[in-house]
Amino acid sequence: MRTVVLTMKASVIEMFLAVPQINCDVKAGKIINPEFIVKCPAGCQDPKYHVYGTDVYASYSSVCGAAVHSGVLDNSGGKILVRKVAGQSGYKGSYSNGVQSLSLPRWRESFIVLESKPKKGVTYPSALTYSSSKSPAAQAGETTKVYQRPPIPGTTAQPVTLMQLLAVTVAEASHTTLPRPSPSAASNTSSPRPQPVGHRSQEMGDMDLLKPGSVFLDEGFVPKEELSTQSLEPVSLGDPNCKVDLSFLIDGSASIGKRRFRIQKQLLADVAQALDIGPAGPLMGVVQYGDNPATHFNLKTHMNSQDLKTAIEKIPQRGGLSNVGRAISFVTKNFFSKANGNRSGAPNVVVVMVDGWPTDKVEEASRLARESGINIFFITIEGAAENEKQYVVEPNFANKAVCRTNGFYSLHVQSWFGLHKTLQTLVKRVCDTDRLACSKTCLNSADIGFVIDGSSSVGTGNFRTVLQFVTNISKEFEISDTDTRIGAVQYTYEQRLEFGFDKYSSKPDILNAIKRVGYWSGGTSTGAAINFALEQLFMKSKPNKRKLMILITDGRSYDDVRIPAMAAHLKGVITYAIGVAWAAQEELEVIATHPARDHSFFVDEFDNLYQYVPRVIQNICTEFNSQPRN
């Protein structure tokens, strides 16, 4: 018997040193720790483990179920990092990764789930603290701590020893009912902890919950008492009229000094308050630059304005040079990722704050950022004096960097003490999503109509090769109802609309639709096909979309192409003409938008079409990015 006890004792000690493991049904609200790493078992995708919310979850949710819903885990389980955040005024349900989460009007506490990457210098608990001694974790046999109520003055609280924990474990394992403590014993050890509205008093004893007919709160519904709002403060989900993903690039160089660095942080805190941060509105992260950039926190680190303000106050100054170009490159490559909380459909915005002037060049780094869809704003403070301009690495750097040179994206402040005056203007511009022009890129802002020659000379096999070419080009674009849209027309003597711009709104649907196009066979009336595409496809194009026609043919047209091609050019349709085998070069140049060398291509064989996919994409993007930035 002694051997058994010692072995169990060693096992319990070993458990205290390991990452705690929890069951699928454990709710975040049962765990007191504000941040912890746990291991989830397999099978938590089961709908009986209820989840409330999306990205930010009510603490009434299954921890592991939320991890699967968020995509941090799959149904095979694993380790996760859980961080408690403030309660929300509402939680929106959604279907994600095989889990249907539910909606909830409001809750007192929330949590987010992250990958289990411990922060440097942070020690995570090897044992979890639960809100009651009869925790779900204890039933599973994992390492736990018992939450002790504060002692009554004049009495001594009795700690739970390791041997007592062993006794409880052995008793539960053998299904032995433990005796209830007497009321007097209870009063000598602790005072009742205040209970939330709707909860039963602990004085009734945990064993009362096991009476026949009792209903557990973990059975998959939320009692009305739990939804009581009497003790809950409203928490905003963020301003939905300002749904942007925002990064502040702050100047931490040595030249700025401690006082001005504090003024800079105060502006950030004021912006955080004015923006009304939240998962349904704006999200904000901060990167500081000096010699090298470093992220202080990303978009999903702080989900409300108050937490964000507190974090901003704690940012230390890094020192070093003022390498703004390097910092912009860092943000372009690393900051706006799904792992960092970037949301598809929310414009990406970078606000760069510069004291004086950068110590490196910004033009090339900024061009790549703009082409990635990032809206760059510059706030410049106290520019170079006349006798200092000889030291400026890149004159007129702000205009070379910002999204547009029309004044909308640039703010200059003569003195640091006037920086606070930019607050209202900056917030208004950042939230003006209709004017955030750099959110549009060459890959997400076009209506592309393919006009495909289906004449007899093409043949069935070559027609499939043409469709593969169309597929390969379409794959390169971001396809949705609000991004790039794809349509297709096939022609012979006659014309047929295979599908319009509004038919399919996802890339998989478009690619499947292209595969289903059947070979027609007939003559070659290219001029009539262009007119048909203008009427049936591009008449339904959205006003804010670039109109691109990509025509593929293998022969000379039986009808005139000059007048239809001119009509396309006058209507603003940028036309690419791709000829194969017997196509007439002079006809391709007439059809193509000027200059023809950038918009017309000739391929000697159908099997070589694939080689021209990169050139077509490159020319489309080069043309888009060469547009004036005013």
C-alpha positions in Angstrom: 0.0 0.0 0.0 2.9 2.3 0.9 4.4 1.7 -2.5 1.1 2.5 -4.3 0.8 5.8 -2.4 4.4 6.8 -3.0 4.0 6.0 -6.7 0.8 8.1 -6.9 2.5 10.9 -5.0 5.3 10.9 -7.5 2.8 11.0 -10.4 1.0 14.0 -8.9 4.2 15.9 -8.4 5.1 15.1 -12.1 1.7 16.4 -13.2 2.4 19.7 -11.5 5.4 20.2 -13.7 3.6 19.4 -17.0 1.4 21.5 -19.3 -2.2 21.1 -17.8 -4.5 19.0 -19.9 -8.3 19.7 -20.0 -11.3 18.0 -21.4 -13.3 19.3 -24.3 -16.2 20.5 -22.1 -14.1 22.8 -19.8 -15.3 26.4 -20.1 -12.9 29.3 -19.9 -15.0 30.9 -17.2 -14.3 28.0 -14.8 -10.5 28.8 -15.0 -9.3 31.8 -13.0 -5.9 32.2 -14.5 -5.8 35.3 -16.8 -3.4 33.6 -19.3 -2.4 30.0 -19.6 -1.2 27.2 -21.8 -3.2 24.0 -21.9 -3.4 20.8 -23.9 -6.7 19.8 -25.5 -7.6 16.2 -26.4 -8.9 15.0 -29.7 -12.5 15.2 -30.7 -13.4 18.7 -29.5 -15.1 19.5 -32.8 -18.2 17.7 -31.5 -21.2 20.1 -31.6 -22.1 19.1 -28.0 -19.2 21.4 -26.8 -20.8 24.8 -27.2 -18.9 27.8 -28.4 -20.1 31.4 -28.3 -18.6 34.1 -30.6 -16.1 34.4 -33.4 -12.4 35.2 -32.8 -13.3 36.7 -29.4 -15.3 34.1 -27.4 -17.5 34.4 -24.4 -16.0 32.7 -21.4 -19.1 30.4 -21.2 -17.5 28.6 -24.3 -15.6 25.4 -24.4 -12.0 26.4 -24.5 -10.9 23.5 -26.8 -14.1 23.9 -29.0 -13.1 27.6 -29.5 -9.6 26.6 -30.4 -10.9 24.4 -33.2 -13.3 27.1 -34.4 -10.6 29.7 -34.5 -8.3 27.4 -36.5 -5.5 27.3 -34.0 -6.2 23.5 -33.5 -7.8 20.9 -35.6 -9.9 18.0 -34.3 -6.7 16.0 -33.3 -6.1 18.3 -30.3 -2.9 19.9 -29.1 -1.5 22.8 -27.0 -2.9 26.3 -27.1 -2.4 29.6 -25.4 -5.5 31.2 -23.9 -5.7 34.9 -22.9 -8.6 36.4 -21.0 -10.0 39.7 -22.3 -12.8 42.0 -21.4 -16.4 41.1 -21.8 -18.3 42.1 -24.9 -21.7 43.6 -25.5 -22.4 40.9 -28.1 -20.9 37.8 -29.7 -21.7 36.7 -33.3 -21.9 33.1 -34.1 -20.3 31.6 -37.3 -19.4 28.4 -39.0 -15.6 27.8 -39.1 -13.3 24.7 -39.3 -16.2 22.3 -38.7 -17.6 24.1 -35.7 -20.8 26.1 -35.6 -20.4 28.8 -32.9 -23.5 30.5 -31.4 -24.4 34.1 -30.8 -24.8 35.6 -27.4 -26.1 39.1 -26.5 -23.4 40.0 -23.9 -21.1 38.4 -21.4 -19.0 39.5 -18.5 -15.7 38.0 -19.7 -14.1 36.9 -23.0 -11.0 35.0 -24.2 -9.0 34.6 -27.3 -7.1 31.5 -28.5 -3.5 31.7 -29.8 -0.8 29.3 -30.8 1.1 27.9 -27.8 4.2 30.1 -28.3 5.2 31.3 -24.8 6.3 34.9 -24.5 9.9 35.4 -23.6 10.3 35.9 -19.8 6.7 34.9 -19.1 6.1 31.9 -16.8 2.8 30.1 -17.4 1.1 28.1 -14.7 1.8 24.3 -14.6 -1.4 24.0 -12.7 -4.7 25.7 -13.4 -6.8 27.5 -10.7 -10.5 26.8 -11.0 -13.4 28.8 -9.6 -14.6 25.9 -7.5 -13.0 22.9 -5.8 -15.2 20.5 -7.7 -13.7 21.4 -11.1 -14.2 19.6 -14.4 -10.4 19.2 -14.5 -10.3 17.3 -11.3 -12.7 14.7 -12.8 -10.3 14.2 -15.7 -7.4 13.7 -13.3 -5.3 16.6 -14.5 -3.2 19.0 -12.4 -5.3 21.6 -10.7 -5.2 24.1 -7.9 -8.1 24.6 -5.6 -9.4 28.2 -5.2 -9.3 29.1 -1.6 -11.7 31.8 -0.2 -10.2 34.6 1.8 -10.1 33.7 5.6 -12.2 35.5 8.2 -10.2 37.8 10.4 -9.1 36.0 13.5 -9.2 32.5 11.9 -6.6 30.5 10.1 -7.3 29.1 6.7 -6.2 25.5 6.3 -4.1 24.8 3.2 -4.8 21.8 1.1 -1.8 19.5 1.4 -0.5 17.2 -1.2 -1.6 14.1 0.8 -5.1 15.6 1.1 -5.1 16.0 -2.7 -4.0 12.4 -3.0 -6.9 11.4 -0.7 -9.4 13.2 -2.9 -7.9 11.6 -6.0 -8.0 8.1 -4.5 -11.5 8.6 -3.2 -12.8 9.8 -6.6 -11.1 7.0 -8.4 -12.8 4.4 -6.1 -16.2 6.3 -6.3 -16.2 6.8 -2.6 -18.5 9.6 -1.4 -16.6 12.1 0.7 -18.4 13.4 3.8 -19.7 16.9 3.7 -18.0 19.3 6.1 -20.3 20.6 8.8 -21.4 24.2 8.8 -19.3 25.0 11.8 -16.2 23.5 10.2 -16.8 25.5 7.1 -17.1 28.7 9.0 -13.8 28.1 10.8 -11.9 27.8 7.6 -13.2 30.4 5.3 -15.9 33.0 4.6 -18.4 32.6 1.7 -17.1 34.1 -1.6 -19.6 36.6 -3.1 -21.6 34.7 -5.8 -22.6 36.0 -9.2 -26.2 36.7 -9.9 -28.0 33.4 -10.6 -25.4 31.1 -9.0 -26.1 28.9 -6.1 -24.4 29.7 -2.8 -21.4 27.5 -1.9 -22.8 27.1 1.6 -25.3 24.7 0.1 -22.4 22.3 -0.5 -21.1 20.9 -3.8 -22.8 17.6 -3.1 -26.2 19.2 -3.4 -25.6 19.5 -7.1 -25.6 15.7 -7.4 -29.2 15.3 -6.1 -31.6 13.6 -8.5 -33.2 16.0 -10.9 -30.4 18.6 -10.6 -29.5 20.3 -13.9 -25.8 21.1 -14.6 -24.9 24.4 -16.2 -22.6 22.7 -18.7 -25.5 20.9 -20.5 -25.4 23.2 -23.6 -27.7 26.1 -22.7 -27.3 29.5 -21.0 -29.7 30.1 -18.1 -31.5 33.4 -18.1 -29.8 34.1 -14.7 -26.4 33.8 -16.4 -27.5 36.5 -18.9 -28.3 39.0 -16.3 -27.0 42.4 -17.2 -27.3 44.0 -13.8 -23.6 43.5 -12.9 -22.2 43.8 -16.4 -20.7 46.9 -18.0 -21.3 47.4 -21.7 -18.2 46.7 -23.8 -18.1 48.0 -27.4 -17.3 45.6 -30.3 -15.7 48.6 -32.1 -17.0 51.1 -34.6 -18.3 49.1 -37.6 -18.1 52.3 -39.7 -14.3 52.3 -39.3 -13.3 48.7 -39.9 -9.6 49.1 -40.7 -6.5 47.1 -39.8 -4.1 49.8 -38.6 -0.4 49.7 -37.8 1.4 52.7 -36.3 5.1 52.9 -37.2 6.5 55.0 -34.3 9.9 56.8 -34.2 12.1 55.4 -31.4 15.4 56.8 -32.7 17.8 58.4 -30.2 17.3 61.9 -31.7 13.7 62.1 -30.6 14.4 62.2 -26.9 12.3 60.9 -24.0 10.0 63.8 -23.7 9.0 63.8 -27.4 8.7 60.0 -27.3 6.1 60.4 -24.5 4.2 63.0 -26.6 4.2 60.5 -29.5 2.8 57.7 -27.3 0.1 60.1 -26.0 -1.1 60.7 -29.6 -1.3 56.9 -30.0 -3.3 56.5 -26.8 -5.7 59.3 -27.9 -6.1 57.7 -31.4 -6.9 54.3 -29.7 -9.6 56.0 -27.6 -11.1 58.0 -30.5 -11.2 54.9 -32.8 -13.3 52.7 -30.5 -11.1 49.6 -31.0 -13.0 46.2 -31.3 -13.3 43.1 -33.4 -16.2 44.5 -35.4 -14.4 47.8 -35.9 -10.8 49.1 -36.1 -7.9 47.0 -34.8 -4.5 48.5 -34.1 -0.9 47.3 -33.6 2.3 49.2 -33.0 5.8 48.8 -34.6 8.7 50.9 -33.3 11.7 51.6 -35.5 15.3 52.7 -34.8 18.2 50.8 -36.3 15.8 47.9 -36.8 12.0 47.6 -36.5 10.2 45.5 -33.8 6.5 44.7 -33.3 5.2 45.6 -29.8 1.8 44.1 -30.4 -0.2 43.0 -33.4 -3.8 43.5 -34.5 -5.3 40.8 -32.3 -3.3 41.4 -29.1 -5.7 44.0 -27.7 -9.4 44.0 -28.6 -10.6 47.2 -26.9 -9.4 50.8 -26.5 -8.6 50.6 -22.8 -6.3 47.6 -23.0 -4.6 49.1 -26.0 -4.0 52.4 -24.2 -2.5 50.6 -21.2 -0.2 48.7 -23.5 0.9 51.9 -25.3 1.9 53.5 -22.0 4.3 50.7 -21.3 6.2 50.9 -24.6 9.9 51.7 -24.0 12.1 53.7 -26.4 14.5 51.6 -28.5 17.0 54.3 -29.7 19.3 54.1 -32.7 18.9 55.6 -36.2 15.7 56.5 -38.0 15.5 53.7 -40.6 12.0 54.3 -41.9 12.4 52.4 -45.2 13.6 49.3 -43.4 10.6 49.6 -41.1 8.1 49.9 -44.0 9.6 46.8 -45.6 9.2 44.9 -42.3 5.6 45.8 -42.0 4.8 44.9 -45.6 6.4 41.5 -45.2 5.4 40.6 -41.7 2.6 42.6 -40.1 -0.5 42.2 -42.2 -0.9 38.4 -42.0 -3.8 36.3 -40.8 -1.7 35.0 -37.9 -1.3 38.6 -36.7 -5.1 39.2 -36.9 -5.3 40.7 -40.4 -8.9 40.5 -41.7 -9.8 40.1 -45.4 -12.0 42.9 -46.5 -10.6 45.4 -43.9 -8.3 48.0 -45.5 -4.6 47.9 -44.4 -3.4 51.2 -43.1 0.1 52.2 -41.9 0.7 55.6 -40.2 4.4 56.5 -40.2 5.6 59.0 -37.6 8.9 60.7 -38.4 10.9 63.2 -36.3 13.0 65.3 -38.7 13.9 62.9 -41.6 14.7 59.2 -42.2 18.3 58.0 -42.2 17.6 55.6 -45.1 15.5 55.7 -48.4 11.8 55.1 -48.3 10.7 55.3 -52.0 11.2 51.6 -53.1 10.0 50.1 -49.8 6.9 52.3 -50.0 6.2 51.3 -53.6 6.2 47.7 -52.7 3.9 48.4 -49.7 1.4 50.3 -52.0 1.4 47.5 -54.5 0.6 45.1 -51.6 -2.5 47.2 -50.9 -1.2 49.1 -47.9 -2.4 52.7 -47.4 0.6 54.7 -46.2 0.1 57.9 -44.2 3.0 60.1 -43.0 3.1 62.4 -40.0 6.3 64.5 -40.2 7.3 66.6 -37.2 9.9 69.4 -37.2 11.4 68.9 -40.6 15.0 69.8 -41.5 16.2 73.4 -41.1 17.8 75.1 -44.1 21.3 74.3 -42.8 20.3 70.6 -42.2 18.9 69.8 -45.6 22.3 68.7 -46.8 22.0 65.7 -44.4 18.6 64.5 -45.7 19.1 61.2 -47.5 16.0 61.4 -49.7 14.5 64.9 -50.3 10.7 65.0 -50.5 10.6 61.6 -48.9 7.0 61.8 -47.7 5.5 62.4 -51.2 7.6 59.4 -52.5 6.1 57.2 -49.8 2.5 58.0 -49.2 -0.4 56.2 -50.9 -1.4 59.4 -53.0 0.3 62.8 -53.3 -2.9 64.7 -53.0 -2.4 65.9 -49.5 -4.9 63.4 -48.0 -2.2 61.0 -46.7 0.3 63.6 -45.4 0.3 65.7 -42.2 3.1 68.0 -41.2 3.5 69.4 -37.7 5.9 72.3 -37.1 6.4 71.4 -33.4 5.9 68.3 -31.2 3.8 70.4 -28.9 1.2 70.8 -31.7 1.1 67.1 -32.5 -2.2 66.6 -30.6 -3.9 68.9 -33.1 -3.7 66.2 -35.8 -5.9 63.8 -33.8 -9.3 64.5 -35.3 -8.0 64.9 -38.9 -6.0 61.7 -38.7 -8.9 59.6 -37.2 -11.3 61.0 -39.8 -9.0 60.1 -42.7 -8.0 56.7 -41.5 -11.7 55.8 -41.2 -12.7 57.2 -44.6 -12.5 53.8 -46.2 -13.9 55.1 -49.5 -10.8 57.2 -50.0 -8.2 54.6 -49.0 -7.2 54.1 -52.6 -4.2 51.9 -52.0 -6.4 49.1 -50.7 -7.0 48.4 -54.4 -4.2 46.4 -56.1 -3.7 45.0 -59.6 -5.0 41.6 -58.4 -8.2 42.6 -56.5 -9.8 45.5 -58.5 -10.7 44.3 -62.0 -13.5 42.8 -64.0 -11.8 40.4 -66.4 -13.7 39.1 -69.4 -12.2 36.2 -71.4 -13.2 36.1 -75.1 -12.4 32.6 -76.3 -12.2 31.4 -79.9 -14.1 28.1 -80.2 -13.8 27.8 -84.0 -13.3 24.4 -85.8 -9.6 25.1 -86.4 -8.9 25.0 -82.7 -9.9 21.4 -82.1 -11.1 19.7 -78.9 -7.6 19.1 -77.4 -6.3 22.6 -78.1 -9.5 24.1 -76.7 -8.8 22.3 -73.4 -5.3 23.8 -73.5 -6.8 27.3 -74.0 -9.1 26.7 -71.0 -6.1 25.8 -68.9 -4.5 29.0 -69.9 -7.6 30.9 -68.8 -7.5 29.0 -65.5 -3.8 29.8 -64.9 -4.4 33.5 -65.3 -7.6 33.5 -63.1 -5.7 31.7 -60.3 -3.4 34.7 -59.9 -6.3 37.1 -58.9 -8.1 37.7 -55.6 -11.6 36.7 -56.6 -14.8 37.7 -54.8 -17.9 39.9 -55.3 -15.9 42.9 -54.0 -12.5 42.0 -55.5 -11.7 40.8 -59.0 -14.6 39.2 -60.9 -14.3 36.9 -63.9 -16.6 36.4 -66.9 -16.3 34.4 -70.2 -17.6 34.5 -73.7 -17.0 31.8 -76.4 -17.4 32.6 -80.1 -17.5 31.1 -83.5 -19.8 32.7 -86.1 -22.1 33.1 -83.1 -21.4 34.1 -79.5 -22.3 32.5 -76.2 -22.1 33.9 -72.7 -20.5 31.1 -70.7 -20.9 33.1 -67.4 -21.1 36.7 -66.4 -19.3 38.7 -63.8 -22.0 38.3 -61.2 -22.4 34.5 -61.7 -19.6 33.3 -59.4 -18.0 35.0 -56.5 -15.2 32.6 -55.3 -12.1 31.3 -56.9 -13.0 27.6 -56.6 -16.4 28.3 -58.3 -14.7 30.2 -61.1 -12.2 27.5 -61.8 -14.9 24.8 -61.8 -17.0 27.0 -64.2 -14.0 27.3 -66.6 -13.5 23.5 -66.6 -17.2 23.0 -67.5 -17.0 25.2 -70.7 -17.8 23.0 -73.7 -16.1 23.2 -77.1 -18.5 24.7 -79.7 -16.8 24.6 -83.1 -17.6 26.8 -86.1 -16.3 29.9 -87.9 -14.3 32.9 -86.6 -16.2 36.2 -86.2 -13.9 38.0 -83.8 -15.3 41.5 -84.4 -18.9 40.4 -83.5 -17.5 38.6 -80.4 -15.9 41.9 -79.2 -19.2 43.7 -79.6 -21.0 40.9 -77.8 -18.6 41.0 -74.9 -19.1 44.8 -74.6 -22.8 44.4 -74.4 -23.2 41.2 -72.4 -20.2 41.4 -70.1 -18.8 44.9 -69.7 -22.1 46.7 -69.7 -22.6 45.0 -66.3 -19.1 45.9 -65.0 -19.0 47.9 -61.7 -18.0 51.6 -62.1 -15.0 51.3 -59.7 -13.5 48.2 -61.5 -10.8 48.2 -64.1 -12.2 46.5 -67.2 -9.9 44.0 -68.8 -10.7 41.9 -71.9 -8.4 39.0 -72.7 -9.1 37.6 -76.2 -7.6 34.4 -77.4 -7.8 33.4 -81.1 -6.0 31.0 -83.5 -6.9 32.6 -86.9 -7.9 35.6 -89.0 -11.4 37.0 -88.3 -14.1 36.6 -91.0 -15.4 40.1 -90.1 -13.9 43.5 -89.4 -12.3 44.0 -86.0 -11.3 47.7 -86.3 -14.6 49.3 -85.3 -15.4 46.9 -82.4 -11.9 47.2 -81.1 -12.1 51.1 -81.2 -15.5 50.9 -79.3 -13.8 48.8 -76.6 -11.0 51.3 -76.2 -13.4 54.3 -76.1 -15.4 52.5 -73.3 -12.2 52.2 -71.2 -11.8 48.4 -71.7 -8.1 47.5 -71.7 -7.8 44.7 -74.3 -5.1 42.0 -74.4 -5.0 40.1 -77.7 -3.3 36.7 -77.7 -2.9 34.9 -81.1 -1.9 31.3 -81.6 -0.7 29.4 -84.8 -2.6 31.1 -87.7 -3.6 34.3 -86.0 -2.9 37.5 -88.0 -0.3 39.7 -86.2 -1.7 42.9 -87.6 -5.2 42.1 -86.4 -3.9 41.4 -82.9 -2.3 44.8 -82.8 -5.5 46.5 -83.9 -7.5 44.7 -81.2 -5.0 45.4 -78.4 -4.9 48.5 -76.3 -2.0 50.9 -77.1 0.9 50.3 -76.9 0.4 47.1 -78.8 3.7 45.6 -77.7 2.5 45.5 -74.1 -1.0 44.1 -74.9 -0.6 41.7 -77.9 1.2 38.4 -77.9 1.8 35.7 -80.5 2.4 32.1 -79.7 3.4 29.6 -82.3 1.8 26.5 -80.6 -1.1 26.0 -78.2 1.2 24.0 -75.9 3.4 27.1 -75.4 0.5 29.3 -74.1 1.4 28.6 -70.5 4.7 30.5 -70.9 2.8 33.8 -71.4 0.8 33.7 -68.1 3.5 35.5 -66.1 4.0 38.1 -68.8 0.3 38.9 -69.0 0.0 39.2 -65.2 3.2 41.3 -65.0 1.9 43.7 -67.7 -1.5 44.0 -66.0 0.2 44.9 -62.7 2.8 47.2 -64.2 0.1 49.2 -66.0 -2.0 49.4 -62.8 1.0 50.5 -60.7 2.1 53.1 -63.2 -1.1 55.2 -62.7 -0.5 58.7 -61.4 -0.6 58.9 -57.5 -2.5 62.2 -57.3 
